[in-house]
C-alpha cells in the first residue's frame, strides 16, 4: 500500500490536471464541430432562401405606369411586365368580326399607345373609359395579357357635368 505523502499527492494532482485538460480538449473539439455544422446549415438555408426570393421576384415584378411615363422612354419598358393606366381613345376600339380580338388606343396627357387584346372585355370597356391594361410592351404596341383589361367603373357619387346649379356651395362650408 502506498502511504500518503507529498509525492503521491503531487501525482494525483497532476493526473487530475491531465484528465481535465483532455476532457476540455474533447469538449472544445465537439463544440467546434457543432459550430461548423450550424454555420454550414445557416449558409445553405440563406442561399436557398435568397435563390427562392430572387426567382420569385424576377418573374413576378410588374411595374405600374401611366401612358405618358411609358412613352417617354419606350426602349426601357419593352419586354417588361407592365400595368399601364390611361383612357381609351374615343372611337379607337376595333373588333375583328366573329372573334374576341380587339385593337384600341390608350392615352394619357396627350401620349398614346396602341394595344391589342384577345378575350372578353368588361362591360364598362368603351370609348373614353379609364382603364388599366396588364401585359408587355412590344415593338408594335402593347400586347395585353389574358384577363388583362380592367376598366374603371364610373362613380355614381361624382356629380355629372352641369348637375350642380350655378352659385351652389359645393364645399359644404358656410
C-alpha beads as a LAMMPS data file, in Angstrom:
LAMMPS data file: protein, C-alpha beads

174 atoms
173 bonds

1 atom types
1 bond types

-500.0 500.0 xlo xhi
-500.0 500.0 ylo yhi
-500.0 500.0 zlo zhi

Masses

1 110.0

Atoms # bond

1 1 1 0.000 0.000 0.000
2 1 1 1.106 3.447 -0.608
3 1 1 1.315 5.886 2.081
4 1 1 0.142 9.421 1.739
5 1 1 2.889 11.853 1.164
6 1 1 3.835 14.858 -0.855
7 1 1 4.926 12.743 -3.823
8 1 1 1.645 10.853 -4.062
9 1 1 -0.471 13.997 -3.702
10 1 1 1.533 15.676 -6.470
11 1 1 0.956 12.716 -8.749
12 1 1 -2.799 12.727 -8.094
13 1 1 -2.978 16.460 -8.753
14 1 1 -1.023 16.168 -11.988
15 1 1 -3.236 13.272 -13.090
16 1 1 -6.343 15.332 -12.382
17 1 1 -4.900 18.221 -14.359
18 1 1 -4.076 15.982 -17.347
19 1 1 -7.513 14.394 -17.298
20 1 1 -9.288 17.746 -17.031
21 1 1 -7.277 19.141 -19.969
22 1 1 -8.035 16.089 -22.054
23 1 1 -11.759 16.338 -21.249
24 1 1 -11.710 20.066 -22.007
25 1 1 -9.900 19.389 -25.263
26 1 1 -12.584 16.868 -26.363
27 1 1 -15.384 19.257 -25.427
28 1 1 -13.701 22.010 -27.393
29 1 1 -13.441 19.782 -30.461
30 1 1 -17.103 18.733 -30.192
31 1 1 -18.156 22.387 -29.885
32 1 1 -16.133 23.342 -32.951
33 1 1 -17.835 20.599 -34.979
34 1 1 -21.227 21.841 -33.807
35 1 1 -20.312 25.397 -34.726
36 1 1 -19.177 24.283 -38.187
37 1 1 -22.396 22.323 -38.733
38 1 1 -24.535 25.260 -37.615
39 1 1 -22.554 27.621 -39.826
40 1 1 -22.847 25.398 -42.904
41 1 1 -26.564 24.871 -42.278
42 1 1 -27.085 28.620 -41.909
43 1 1 -25.234 29.337 -45.156
44 1 1 -27.187 26.672 -47.071
45 1 1 -30.519 27.978 -45.744
46 1 1 -29.590 31.582 -46.536
47 1 1 -28.579 30.655 -50.109
48 1 1 -31.763 28.612 -50.622
49 1 1 -33.947 31.447 -49.315
50 1 1 -32.110 34.028 -51.451
51 1 1 -32.465 31.883 -54.568
52 1 1 -36.155 31.348 -53.954
53 1 1 -36.736 35.052 -53.336
54 1 1 -34.801 36.053 -56.466
55 1 1 -36.594 33.572 -58.725
56 1 1 -39.992 34.643 -57.400
57 1 1 -39.363 38.364 -57.704
58 1 1 -37.669 38.220 -61.095
59 1 1 -40.744 36.621 -62.676
60 1 1 -43.396 38.486 -60.748
61 1 1 -42.098 42.048 -60.870
62 1 1 -44.649 44.237 -62.569
63 1 1 -44.426 47.992 -62.982
64 1 1 -47.472 50.276 -62.748
65 1 1 -47.066 53.235 -65.090
66 1 1 -49.175 55.847 -66.857
67 1 1 -49.126 56.010 -70.653
68 1 1 -47.047 59.204 -70.736
69 1 1 -44.422 57.655 -68.441
70 1 1 -44.036 54.657 -70.752
71 1 1 -43.908 56.661 -73.989
72 1 1 -41.183 58.873 -72.508
73 1 1 -38.697 56.001 -72.879
74 1 1 -40.180 53.126 -74.897
75 1 1 -36.916 51.171 -75.136
76 1 1 -36.570 50.993 -71.342
77 1 1 -40.020 49.411 -70.921
78 1 1 -40.015 46.955 -73.830
79 1 1 -40.498 43.282 -72.908
80 1 1 -41.132 44.072 -69.229
81 1 1 -44.281 43.192 -67.324
82 1 1 -46.327 46.370 -67.054
83 1 1 -49.654 47.658 -65.900
84 1 1 -50.435 50.753 -67.951
85 1 1 -53.055 53.253 -66.832
86 1 1 -54.864 55.580 -69.207
87 1 1 -58.094 56.323 -71.054
88 1 1 -59.435 54.576 -74.143
89 1 1 -59.193 56.990 -77.079
90 1 1 -62.652 57.849 -78.466
91 1 1 -63.691 55.730 -81.448
92 1 1 -60.421 53.733 -81.374
93 1 1 -61.878 50.350 -80.374
94 1 1 -61.833 47.908 -83.288
95 1 1 -63.051 44.332 -83.022
96 1 1 -62.378 41.621 -85.585
97 1 1 -65.718 40.116 -86.710
98 1 1 -66.618 36.719 -85.253
99 1 1 -63.754 36.816 -82.758
100 1 1 -62.721 38.307 -79.454
101 1 1 -59.704 40.146 -80.901
102 1 1 -59.586 43.865 -80.060
103 1 1 -57.310 46.712 -81.074
104 1 1 -57.575 50.058 -79.338
105 1 1 -55.547 53.043 -78.227
106 1 1 -54.880 54.266 -74.694
107 1 1 -53.963 57.865 -73.947
108 1 1 -52.865 59.971 -71.011
109 1 1 -51.622 63.580 -71.057
110 1 1 -51.595 63.618 -74.859
111 1 1 -49.458 60.479 -75.241
112 1 1 -50.955 57.419 -76.973
113 1 1 -50.114 53.704 -77.006
114 1 1 -51.685 51.162 -79.365
115 1 1 -52.877 47.988 -77.656
116 1 1 -54.172 44.617 -78.752
117 1 1 -56.143 42.129 -76.725
118 1 1 -57.801 38.785 -77.299
119 1 1 -60.539 37.859 -74.860
120 1 1 -63.663 39.048 -73.159
121 1 1 -63.640 42.724 -72.161
122 1 1 -65.516 44.171 -69.167
123 1 1 -68.936 45.776 -69.718
124 1 1 -67.506 49.177 -68.795
125 1 1 -64.832 48.979 -71.513
126 1 1 -65.831 51.644 -74.052
127 1 1 -64.550 54.829 -75.653
128 1 1 -63.323 57.296 -73.043
129 1 1 -63.271 54.714 -70.245
130 1 1 -60.478 54.778 -67.693
131 1 1 -58.542 51.505 -67.998
132 1 1 -55.565 49.643 -66.633
133 1 1 -54.126 47.070 -69.023
134 1 1 -51.718 44.364 -67.958
135 1 1 -49.158 42.843 -70.330
136 1 1 -45.940 43.631 -72.195
137 1 1 -44.834 46.466 -74.418
138 1 1 -43.744 45.131 -77.798
139 1 1 -42.392 46.746 -80.959
140 1 1 -45.881 47.155 -82.472
141 1 1 -47.565 48.329 -79.274
142 1 1 -48.851 46.954 -76.021
143 1 1 -49.809 43.261 -76.001
144 1 1 -52.399 42.767 -73.279
145 1 1 -52.219 39.534 -71.287
146 1 1 -55.267 37.254 -70.941
147 1 1 -57.747 38.820 -68.495
148 1 1 -55.538 41.911 -68.552
149 1 1 -58.139 44.615 -69.222
150 1 1 -59.540 46.346 -66.157
151 1 1 -61.985 49.181 -66.796
152 1 1 -62.836 51.562 -64.001
153 1 1 -66.492 51.800 -63.110
154 1 1 -67.878 55.314 -63.349
155 1 1 -68.669 56.505 -59.856
156 1 1 -72.315 57.092 -59.114
157 1 1 -71.285 59.506 -56.372
158 1 1 -69.493 62.006 -58.594
159 1 1 -71.712 64.809 -59.870
160 1 1 -72.476 64.734 -63.571
161 1 1 -71.385 67.699 -65.658
162 1 1 -73.929 70.515 -65.356
163 1 1 -75.869 68.915 -62.465
164 1 1 -74.621 71.421 -59.844
165 1 1 -76.627 74.634 -60.092
166 1 1 -74.586 77.799 -60.567
167 1 1 -73.795 79.580 -57.329
168 1 1 -74.289 76.449 -55.204
169 1 1 -71.817 75.937 -52.397
170 1 1 -70.058 72.668 -53.338
171 1 1 -67.543 72.728 -50.466
172 1 1 -70.204 72.110 -47.828
173 1 1 -68.935 75.017 -45.693
174 1 1 -70.814 78.117 -44.531

Bonds

1 1 1 2
2 1 2 3
3 1 3 4
4 1 4 5
5 1 5 6
6 1 6 7
7 1 7 8
8 1 8 9
9 1 9 10
10 1 10 11
11 1 11 12
12 1 12 13
13 1 13 14
14 1 14 15
15 1 15 16
16 1 16 17
17 1 17 18
18 1 18 19
19 1 19 20
20 1 20 21
21 1 21 22
22 1 22 23
23 1 23 24
24 1 24 25
25 1 25 26
26 1 26 27
27 1 27 28
28 1 28 29
29 1 29 30
30 1 30 31
31 1 31 32
32 1 32 33
33 1 33 34
34 1 34 35
35 1 35 36
36 1 36 37
37 1 37 38
38 1 38 39
39 1 39 40
40 1 40 41
41 1 41 42
42 1 42 43
43 1 43 44
44 1 44 45
45 1 45 46
46 1 46 47
47 1 47 48
48 1 48 49
49 1 49 50
50 1 50 51
51 1 51 52
52 1 52 53
53 1 53 54
54 1 54 55
55 1 55 56
56 1 56 57
57 1 57 58
58 1 58 59
59 1 59 60
60 1 60 61
61 1 61 62
62 1 62 63
63 1 63 64
64 1 64 65
65 1 65 66
66 1 66 67
67 1 67 68
68 1 68 69
69 1 69 70
70 1 70 71
71 1 71 72
72 1 72 73
73 1 73 74
74 1 74 75
75 1 75 76
76 1 76 77
77 1 77 78
78 1 78 79
79 1 79 80
80 1 80 81
81 1 81 82
82 1 82 83
83 1 83 84
84 1 84 85
85 1 85 86
86 1 86 87
87 1 87 88
88 1 88 89
89 1 89 90
90 1 90 91
91 1 91 92
92 1 92 93
93 1 93 94
94 1 94 95
95 1 95 96
96 1 96 97
97 1 97 98
98 1 98 99
99 1 99 100
100 1 100 101
101 1 101 102
102 1 102 103
103 1 103 104
104 1 104 105
105 1 105 106
106 1 106 107
107 1 107 108
108 1 108 109
109 1 109 110
110 1 110 111
111 1 111 112
112 1 112 113
113 1 113 114
114 1 114 115
115 1 115 116
116 1 116 117
117 1 117 118
118 1 118 119
119 1 119 120
120 1 120 121
121 1 121 122
122 1 122 123
123 1 123 124
124 1 124 125
125 1 125 126
126 1 126 127
127 1 127 128
128 1 128 129
129 1 129 130
130 1 130 131
131 1 131 132
132 1 132 133
133 1 133 134
134 1 134 135
135 1 135 136
136 1 136 137
137 1 137 138
138 1 138 139
139 1 139 140
140 1 140 141
141 1 141 142
142 1 142 143
143 1 143 144
144 1 144 145
145 1 145 146
146 1 146 147
147 1 147 148
148 1 148 149
149 1 149 150
150 1 150 151
151 1 151 152
152 1 152 153
153 1 153 154
154 1 154 155
155 1 155 156
156 1 156 157
157 1 157 158
158 1 158 159
159 1 159 160
160 1 160 161
161 1 161 162
162 1 162 163
163 1 163 164
164 1 164 165
165 1 165 166
166 1 166 167
167 1 167 168
168 1 168 169
169 1 169 170
170 1 170 171
171 1 171 172
172 1 172 173
173 1 173 174
